[in-house]
Amino acid sequence: MSVILGPGKSSATEATSLSFDDMTRVELIWLEKQTEFWIRFGDGAREQILDRRRRIVFFRPGSVFAFVRWVANDYGTVVSRIDIVRTMAPGRSYQTLPFVRPGGEILLKIEGWPKVEKVLRHVDAIEGLGIDPADVDPDHWRHVVHWMKAGEAPRPYTAERHAAWLRRREIGK
């Protein structure tokens, strides 16, 4: 089974011992040029197709994903938002987020299409380094949102910083 994550995105999935109830569920909607919710990055563990326009992607605890929401009406864009979320294990505290059940730790929340585009370009730059954005140091996403809210450009994520994060994560286990 493969998970359709958004325009041009897919990821192979595998069987897991976790039940659907133990996973975070994200509802995706795709009504061309009207309501477009998609996953920009993150490894979905399973997918449930509701109909040709709606699906639910399931994420294992500890997964990080970017959830983009864009909604328009006859007068223009109504919602443009990107959230980068880390899923939580059952029983852990979490923040709530529309279309994400039960919720997760929100690492980044940006609204407004020009700012969302900047975050998407930042994600593209990280992928250009050969790094999966889902594996990026969570503190970096917090850094990005704080600097952007201050009207400044965030520092780029580097291979050196990523290597330091991986070492720090390994030591912390």
KAURRA-V487265 format. One record per residue. N is the residue number from 1. RES is the residue in one small letter. OMEGA is omega in degrees with one decimal (none if undefined). Layout:
n->(N | N)
res->(RES | RES)
omega->(OMEGA | OMEGA)
This chain:
n->(1 | 2 | 3 | 4 | 5 | 6 | 7 | 8 | 9 | 10 | 11 | 12 | 13 | 14 | 15 | 16 | 17 | 18 | 19 | 20 | 21 | 22 | 23 | 24 | 25 | 26 | 27 | 28 | 29 | 30 | 31 | 32 | 33 | 34 | 35 | 36 | 37 | 38 | 39 | 40 | 41 | 42 | 43 | 44 | 45 | 46 | 47 | 48 | 49 | 50 | 51 | 52 | 53 | 54 | 55 | 56 | 57 | 58 | 59 | 60 | 61 | 62 | 63 | 64 | 65 | 66 | 67 | 68 | 69 | 70 | 71 | 72 | 73 | 74 | 75 | 76 | 77 | 78 | 79 | 80 | 81 | 82 | 83 | 84 | 85 | 86 | 87 | 88 | 89 | 90 | 91 | 92 | 93 | 94 | 95 | 96 | 97 | 98 | 99 | 100 | 101 | 102 | 103 | 104 | 105 | 106 | 107 | 108 | 109 | 110 | 111 | 112 | 113 | 114 | 115 | 116 | 117 | 118 | 119 | 120 | 121 | 122 | 123 | 124 | 125 | 126 | 127 | 128 | 129 | 130 | 131 | 132 | 133 | 134 | 135 | 136 | 137 | 138 | 139 | 140 | 141 | 142 | 143 | 144 | 145 | 146 | 147 | 148 | 149 | 150 | 151 | 152 | 153 | 154 | 155 | 156 | 157 | 158 | 159 | 160 | 161 | 162 | 163 | 164 | 165 | 166 | 167 | 168 | 169 | 170 | 171 | 172 | 173)
res->(m | s | v | i | l | g | p | g | k | s | s | a | t | e | a | t | s | l | s | f | d | d | m | t | r | v | e | l | i | w | l | e | k | q | t | e | f | w | i | r | f | g | d | g | a | r | e | q | i | l | d | r | r | r | r | i | v | f | f | r | p | g | s | v | f | a | f | v | r | w | v | a | n | d | y | g | t | v | v | s | r | i | d | i | v | r | t | m | a | p | g | r | s | y | q | t | l | p | f | v | r | p | g | g | e | i | l | l | k | i | e | g | w | p | k | v | e | k | v | l | r | h | v | d | a | i | e | g | l | g | i | d | p | a | d | v | d | p | d | h | w | r | h | v | v | h | w | m | k | a | g | e | a | p | r | p | y | t | a | e | r | h | a | a | w | l | r | r | r | e | i | g | k)
omega->(174.9 | -177.8 | 175.3 | -171.7 | -179.3 | -178.3 | 176.1 | -178.0 | 171.6 | -179.1 | 176.5 | 179.4 | -177.6 | 176.8 | -178.2 | 178.7 | 177.5 | 174.1 | 176.8 | -178.0 | -179.6 | -176.0 | 174.1 | -177.4 | 178.3 | -180.0 | 179.3 | -179.6 | 178.1 | 172.1 | -172.2 | 176.7 | 179.2 | 178.5 | -177.5 | 176.1 | 179.7 | 176.0 | 179.8 | 173.4 | -179.5 | -177.4 | 174.8 | -178.8 | -179.1 | 178.5 | 173.7 | 178.7 | 179.4 | 174.3 | -173.7 | -178.9 | -176.7 | 176.2 | 176.3 | 175.7 | -178.1 | 179.4 | 176.5 | 175.0 | -179.9 | 178.8 | 175.1 | 179.3 | 175.0 | -177.5 | -177.9 | 176.7 | 177.4 | -179.9 | 178.5 | 171.8 | -177.5 | -175.4 | 178.5 | -177.2 | 178.8 | -178.9 | 168.6 | -174.4 | 170.4 | 175.1 | 171.4 | -168.4 | 170.5 | -178.9 | -177.0 | 176.0 | 177.6 | 179.4 | 178.3 | 178.2 | -177.1 | 173.5 | 179.5 | -176.5 | 179.5 | 176.8 | 176.7 | -177.0 | -0.6 | -178.8 | 179.5 | 175.4 | -179.1 | -179.5 | -179.1 | 174.4 | -179.6 | 178.4 | -179.9 | -172.1 | 179.1 | 178.4 | 177.1 | 177.9 | 177.6 | 177.4 | 179.2 | 176.0 | 176.9 | 176.8 | 177.9 | -179.9 | 178.1 | 177.7 | 177.3 | 176.2 | -177.0 | -178.6 | 175.5 | -179.1 | 177.6 | -179.6 | -177.8 | 175.4 | 179.7 | 177.9 | 178.8 | 178.9 | 176.3 | 177.3 | -178.2 | -176.9 | -178.7 | -179.9 | 179.4 | 178.2 | 175.9 | 179.1 | -179.2 | 177.1 | 177.2 | 174.4 | 176.8 | 174.6 | -176.2 | 175.9 | 179.3 | 178.8 | -180.0 | 178.4 | 177.6 | 178.0 | -179.9 | 176.8 | -179.6 | 178.8 | 179.9 | 179.8 | -177.4 | -177.4 | none)
